[in-house]
């Protein structure tokens, strides 16, 4: 389909975004279908970190792109919670108790926080409660439950029937030294007595019976694939079996799975040769780094950063923007340091371009920015399509940097800071919807100032009566600033004439501009520097300013 045809069909101009390209590729390769299935998944064997989140949101963006093309989509998220507990992550409490459950399925490991029914469930709940905040609503599939309900009995039997084919496929990608030695089975069994997977398969009866013995407790039994609750496929067979089972059309995978001869390669062959289904369309997504983590975050989590952590500093829309604005196969870094301000500025610029409040370089740049903006919005529209711009509240931008200053001026009181914004609004005050968006941003700004911002960014206004030690010439200049500028601060239409008036004061006092600034910051916040003075003075309540300066 050409761009024009697509535009006519959907009313939207696609293919300006990588998610639209991926969606178009799915339709091209899988053909026109009633329903497209897009999949993502992970083993909840530890904290689900921001790198794992990249996969979830990559799928979400493609799902939205397909829906915007008018397609019906099933978005499944597989919790691979029938996997074995191999290793206790360092950032978990009650290490010893967890150690004693190694080799159990992770759904049978107790939750060390005693909040949920199991260790696996705890990590699942953490993610499931956060995803709606970023506008992601997959259908969760729980693999332990599905295996134990014998949903995959046929798939397991098929793997046993094709045991040699499977072995050849896996061996094809291995060098001589790593080829499978001795007897090999595509399944593993959790012992029916002690629950550990330290078992060896003794045989298969050619139908539904599998016999095994346990090396840990000595149990020997023959299990029935149709009813047993403890047999599962090995990972490299399990994945492609489920592609066929769920008829998956699209699933991306991390760098580690997408290496030559990696699990995606073998799964592709297994899927085709054993399960007679074409592997899903895929792409590779790259790793994510973090930068400038606040001490609190890195110590509590052992540097494992989750989407919940990211949402402390970035609003849901801006968090989505980080991913929507970057191609999945590019590595990038999520910053918690001063770069946070830059990210918000970039987002605001994209927003202004999307709303045509600022011209884009050219038409293509406009469409690209607008599409990134649409896909960044956590709120979804009808039929889970992206919410058209027309259906959204128009933006009411307060730059993140400025908001941080307003919150500090209000001594950390967000409502007071927002009331100030409304009171000082030059044109129209924000609508309730705009105010709610501002509040979300303000909560992030407050967290950032209090936990992540560099020291030079932070300040506290002096209480009235607390004086700085200043030289006579500085005090004279400060008085002029108070009586010539602050006394008529409300008459300045914006920062520029106010800044000019400040420089005029410096000249009148015979002081360098820099020296006047230093004196003003010392008097106001007890530091040599602070936010840009004109904007700063105009942001503080006039009476409060006069009270701080009245003693000079
Ligand atoms: Zn056992």
Boltz pocket constraint, residues with backbone or C-beta under 6 A from the ligand:
constraints:
  - pocket:
      binder: B
      contacts: [[A, 191], [A, 192], [A, 193], [A, 194], [A, 195], [A, 196], [A, 214], [A, 215], [A, 216], [A, 217], [A, 218], [A, 219]]
      max_distance: 6.0
